[in-house]
Amino acid sequence: MSINKSFLELKFVLMMLIAVIVWAFAFPFIRIGLDELSFINLTIMRFFIVCFTFLIILIIRSKKFSKLQKKDIIPIFILGFFGVIVYHIGLNYGEQYVSPGVASLIIATIPIQILILATMLLKEKITYIKLLGIILALAGVLIISIWGTKDVVFEIKYITAAVAIFIAAVVGAFYTIAGKKLLIRYSGLSLTVYAMLLGSLGLLPFTVNGSLISQVSNLSIKGWFAIIFLGVFSTVIGYVIWYVALEKKTASEISVYLYLIPVLSTIISYFLLNEEITTMFILGGFLVITGLIIVNLKTKIVEKQKT
């Protein structure tokens, strides 16, 4: 029994690692996409890929999906539009006018927001040990964002860009909390697909713009690769894993994994962009991993006490 539990725990950790890895890769690919598309058109094309993929899955594996209830259509549309579409519009717009360091610091507030909302709305119990783990992980992210690489630039060209990213962080936290309540009636895969498909309808008014066709027709292979990666890996795979994980754990527990994204992003930048890593990055990464271990260790202790 203990071997089976250990296997399931390892499977869960590996699943979460896949999610944070594809999300860590998303930031450089968003930059690539913004070189050829406007922030709105990048969002539209990303979710065109997402909707096309999910429709195929829905047709092929229709029996695997929970039945969509009439009373949930509007709440799920709101969940998908604000929690996903508005999040990406805000992030895409903001990344044009703020430096990566600023963006990562703002996005790093999502787990804290989830923690507060989970305590207030989901009545999740936050122990002192779990809080310690979350604080350590946040401290690690701050160290990585500020001192993790050499020549870090903190620049905000327009305050509206920073506000847009903060709004993205708020609705990102909302997506997790509101989704947790709906997972009572839907599987993680079903809720993700319904939220994406219904939420993407909110993008239809933005498709009526003269630049969309001209920009898409001039996309390079590099640009197409970025869009396909963002759609299939960072959105389809990443978001399905997120809600499947949310079925198994509390919102505050899985949110801590988001702190791994800056760690992985810095490592990716080291290999792809030749950005030099400092010794402070090692300290920051150590704190993030320690925080994750503490949160997960506390969960295991609680499970043992219950049994």
N, C-alpha and C positions, 0 to 999 in steps of 0.2 A: 504493500500500500504506500509506504514511504517512498519507494523507488518510483512508483507511478506519479506521486505528487511532485517529486523532484523533476521528473521528465516534463510534466505539464508546466512547472514553473520555468524550466529552461526553455521550453517551447514559447512561453509567453514573453520571456526576455528577448529571445531571438526575433520574435514577431515585432516587438517594439523597436528593436534595433534597426530592422528593415524600414520601419516607418520614419524614424528620425534620420536615417541615412538618405532616403529619397527626398526628405524635406530639406536636409542640409544642402544637397545638390541643387535644390530649387532656386536658391538665391543667386548663384552665378548664372543660371539659365534664364532667370528673369531679366538680369542685366543684358544678356545676349539678345533676348527677345525685344527689349526696349530700344535696342540699337536700330531695329527695323520696323517696329510697330509702335503705335501710340499706346498708352496704358490701357485705354478702353478696348482697342482692337486686340491687344494681347490677351486680355481677359476673355473677350468673345471667342477668339480662336482656341484658347485653352479649353474652354467649356464646350466648344463644338466637338472637340476630340473626346472630352469626358462623356457628353451625352450620347455620341455615336457608339462609344465603347459600352456604356451602361445599357443602351437599348438592345444591343446584340446579346449581352449577358441576360437581360430580362426575357428576351425571346427564347433563347436556348435553354435557360434554367428557370423557367417561369414557376415550376412546382416548388422550387426552393424558397420562394418569396412569401413573406407574410402578406395577407390580404390588406390592401389599402382601405381604411375605413373613411367614410364620407366626412365624419366630424373632424378628422385629422388633416384633411387636404389643405386648409388654410394655415393651420399651425405649422405643418411641414413645409409649405411654401415659404412662410416667414423665416423658419429655421434655415432653410437652404439659401434664401436670398440674402438675408442679413449675415448669417453665420459663415457663409462661404463666398458668395458673390461680392458683397460689400467688403468683406475682408480682403479679397484679392484686388479689387479696384483701389482700395485705400493703400494697400501695400505697393502695388504697381505704380501708383501716382507718387507716393512718398519716396520710393527708391530713386526717382529721377532727380530729386532735389535735396536729399540728405545723404551723408556718408554712411557706409555700411555699419560703422561703429555705433552711430546714433540709432539707426534702424534696429540693430540687434539688441541694444539696451531697452528700447521701447517694447519690442516684441517679448523680451525677457520678463515683462510684467504679467504675461498671460497666466503662468502657473499660480502666481500670487492672487490674481483676480479669481481664478478658478477655486482656489483654497477658500477665499472669503465667501464667494457665492455658494459653494458646496456646503459650507457651515451654516449659512443663513437659509438657503432654499431647499437643500437636500438633507439637512440635519445630520451631516456627516460629522463624526467625532474626530477632532484633531487633537492628538496627544502631544505632549511636550517633546517626546522623542521624534515623532513625525515632523513636528514644526522645526526642530533642530536640523533634521536632514534637509528640509526644504530651504532653510536659511543658509546652510553650508553650500548647497548647490547654487543658490542665487549669488552668494559671495564669489563662488568660482566663476560664474558667468560674468560678473562685473570685472573681475581681474582680467579675464580673457579679453573682454571687449575693450578695456582701457589700455592694458599693458601686454596683451598676448602676442602682438606682432610689432615689429619695428615700424616707425613712421606712421603710426595710426593717426588718421585725420578725423576730427569731429567737426563736421560742417553742416549747417542748416541754411540753405539758400533762401527758403521760404518757410515761415512758421506754419503755414497751412499744410505743408508736406509732413511735418512732425505731428501735427494734429490728426492728419489722415491716417498715419501709421498707428497712432494711439487709439483712434476709433476702430481700426482693424483689430487691434489687440483686445479691445472691449468685446466686439462682436465675436471674436474667436473664442473667448471665454464663454460667452453666451451660448455658442454652438455646442459646447461640451455639456454645460449644465442642462439646457433645454432638451438636448438629445438623451441624456440619462433618464429623464422622466418618460420619454416616448419609447425607450427600449423595453419598457414593461410590456408593450403590445407588439413590438416589432423586433426582428432579428437585426443584428448590426449591419449586415449586408443590405437587407431590405430598406432600412431607414436611410442609409447612405445613398442608395440609388434613388429613392423617392425624393429625398431632400435636394439632391443635385439636379434631377430632371425638372422638378417643379420650380426650384429656385432659379434655374437658368432661364425660365420664361421671362423673368424680370430683365433679362438682357436684350430681349427682342426690340424694344424701342431704340436701343443704342446701335442696332445693326444698320439703321437707315442713316448712313453717313457716307459721303463720297470717298473718304480716304480708305475705307475697309477693303474694297475690291482692288484698288490700285496698290496698296501696301502688301496685300496678300499675294497678288500676282507677281510682285517683285521680290518675294522672299527668297533668300539664299538657302542652300542645303543646311547650312549651320542654323539658320533661323527656324526652318522646319523641324530640325532635330530638337531644338530647344522647346518648341511648342509641343511636340509629341511626347518628349520626356516629361514636361510639366503636366500634360493631360493624363497620360497613362500611368506614369510612376508616382509623381508627387501628389496627384489628385485621386485617381481611381484606387491605386494600391494603398497609398498613405491614409486616405480617409476611411476606406473600408476597414483597415487594420485598427484605426482609432476607435471606431464604434464597436468593433468586435471585442477590443480590449476593455472598453467601457462596460460591456456586458459582464465581464469577469471581475473587474476591480472597481474601487471607488474613483470618483473624478479627481480627487486630490492626489491619489496614489499614482495614477497614470500621467498626470500633468507634470510630475517631476522629470519624466523622461525628456520633456521638451528642452530641459537645460543641457542635454547632450548636443543639441543642434549647433550652438556656437563652437563647441569643442570640435565637432566634425567639420564644420564650415572652415575653421582655421586650418585644420589638417589638409582639407581639400585645396584651399588657397595656396598652401605650401607646395603641393605637388603640381597644381595646374598653373598657378600664377607666380610661383617662385617667391612668395612672401616669406620673409624670415621670421621664424618662431623664436620667442624669447624664453628665458627660464621661468618668467612669471606665468607663461602659458601652462607649463608643467604643474605649477602650484595650483592654478585655476582648475585645470583638468582633474587634478587629484581631489580637490574640494567637491567638484561636481559628482565624481564617481563615489566618493565617500558619502555624500548626501543621499545618493540613490541607494547605496547599500543599507544605510540606516533606515530609510523609509521601508524598504523591502524586508529587512530583518525584523522590524517592528511588526509588520504584517504577519510574518511567519510565527512570531511569538504569540500573537493574538489568536491565530488559527489553532496552535497547539493547546492553548488554554481552553478554547472552546471544545476541543475533542477530549 
